[in-house]
Amino acid sequence: MRSSGFGVRAAFPAALVLAALFSTAAHAVLKPGDAAPTFTTQAAVAGKPFAFNLQAALQKGPVVLYFFPKAFTQGCTLEAHAFAEATPRFKALGAQVVGMSHDDIDTLQRFSEEACRDQFAVASDPQARTIQAYDAAAAANPQRADRISYVIGQDGRIKFAHVGADPVEHVGKTMAAVEQLQRGKKP
């Protein structure tokens, strides 16, 4: 798996990086500055179920919330592998990664071990309430999530949104957004 996607942006001037980061946000209904809908749901990390609460997670740092269509499909597995590989860097930046799909918790327990490689949590949204609240529903099937990623700041506001079919691109773009968010906090 290539992990060079994170280093590519270093070759571009900062203005181009920012333009690329925020140009895709216009496609998501939730925009930077919007309040992130709060939720509590069943999740799993390393095969162990737990109750994930967005408000509690935000007390520890920013949250990268990414929606994916279906566990164990090719693109979703590729995306999970890429987020797993990047999770140590997200953690070093103080951010937590959480994936969310319509899959049941039993499926996501297995997915959290196999595809997420025990690195980050995946959350179940069986009623698609959170999927719909984040305008992440697929057009063809509103019960299933589209591939959309958000970075949510500790203030509970959307800081970045990305919609796109390339699963690996979500990792690079959310990483760049978290890095920018963290740089903005420093004097």
N, C-alpha and C positions, 0 to 999 in steps of 0.2 A: 504494500500500500504506500502511496506517495504521501509524504507529509510536508513536501516542499511548498505547498500552497500558502503556508503561513509566512514564509520568507520572501515570497514573490512581491508582496506589497511593500517591502522595505526598499525595493528598487524604484518605486514611484515617489514623486514629491508628495508631501503631506496633503496638499490641497486636492490632488487627484484621489488619494486614499479616502479623504472625507467625502468627496463627491460620489465616489463609488459606493461608500457605505450608506449614504443617505438617499441615493437615487432610487433604490429598490423599496424603501420604506413607503413610498407613495402608493404602492399596490395593495398594502394591507389596510383594512378598515381601521384597526387601532394604530394610531400614529404616535410618534415620539411626543411626549407630553400628556397623552391620554392616561387616565387612571387604569391600572391593570386590575381586571376583575379578580377578587380574592376567591379562593376555593380551598377545600379540604377534600382529599380523596385517598383511596387505597393506592399504595405504590409498593415497589419492591426494589431492593438493591442487594446484589449478591445472593439472589434467590430468597431473601427474607422479606416478608410483607411488613409494612408499617403504614401509619397514617401520615400522609404528607399534607402540611399546612403552609400555604404560600406566605402568609403573614409571619409565621415563625421563622421560615427560611430567610425572609428578607431582613430579619433582625441580625443575621449573621453576615450578610453581604448581598450583592446583586445575584439575580437568578437568570440563567439562560433557560428559557422554556421553549422547547421545540416540539412541534406537533408532527407526527408521522402517520401515514395511512394504515399500515398493518405489520405487526411483528412477523419476523421470519420471511418477509418478502425480500427480493434481491436489493432494491434500493434502500429499504429501511434497515436491513442488516449492514449494508455498506456505511450508511450514515451513523449507525450505532458504533461500529468499529472505529470510525473517524473521531466521534465524540469521545470514545473510551481512550483513544490514543492522546487526545488533547486534554483530557480531564486533569492530569497533574498540573498543567499550565493554568487552566481555569482556576483550580484550587489555589495556586500560588498567587493569583490575582484577587483572591477572596471571593470568587464566584462559584456558585453551585449550578450544575447542569441537571435538568430534569426533562426527560422525554415524556410525551403523552400521546396515547392513542385510545381508540374505542375498544381495544382488546380487553378480555377479562383478566383479572388479577392472576389467575393460575398460569395463563399464557405468558404474562409479563414477568412472573417469577422466573420462568425458564429463560426468557429473553434477556433478563437482567444479568443472568450468569453467562449465557452463551454468546450473545451478540454484544452486550454492554460490558462484558468481561469484568464484572463485579466492580466497575469503576464509578457508575452513577446510577441514579434512580430513574425508573420509568413508572409512570402513573397511569392508572386505569380510569377511563371516563365512559363507562358503559351506557350511560344515558345521553352522552354527547352534550351535556350542559356546558361544560367548560370549553369544549371545542367550539360551540356556537357563541359563547360569550366572548371569545377571542377572535371571532370571525374566521375560524380556521376550518370550517366545514368544506368538504369537497363539493363542487357544484353538482356532480353526477350522483352523489350519495351523501346527504347532509349528516348521516350518522357517522361517517368516516371522515377523519381529518385529512386535510390537504397538507402539503409540506410547507410549513410556515414556522419561522423562528422569531422569538422575541428576546430582548435583553431588558430586564426589569430592574430598575434602580431601587436602592433601599428606601427611597421615598414612596415606593409603590407606583411609580409612573413608568410607562414605556419609554425606554431610552433609544431603542433600535428595533426595527422590524424588517424581516426579509422573507420574500415569497419567491420560490423557485424550484424547478424540478431537479436540479443537480444536488444530490444529498451531501456531497463533500463540501460544496460551496458554503453551505449553512455553517459549517464548523469554522472555516476561515473568516467569514464575515462576522459571526458573533464574537469570535476571538478578538478581531480587530476592534469591534465596538466596545468590548469589555476593557481592552487596553486603553482605548481613548477615554472611556468613562473614568478609569483609574488615574490616568494622567491629568484629567480635568480636576480631580480632587486635590492634587498636589500643588503647593504654593509655587 
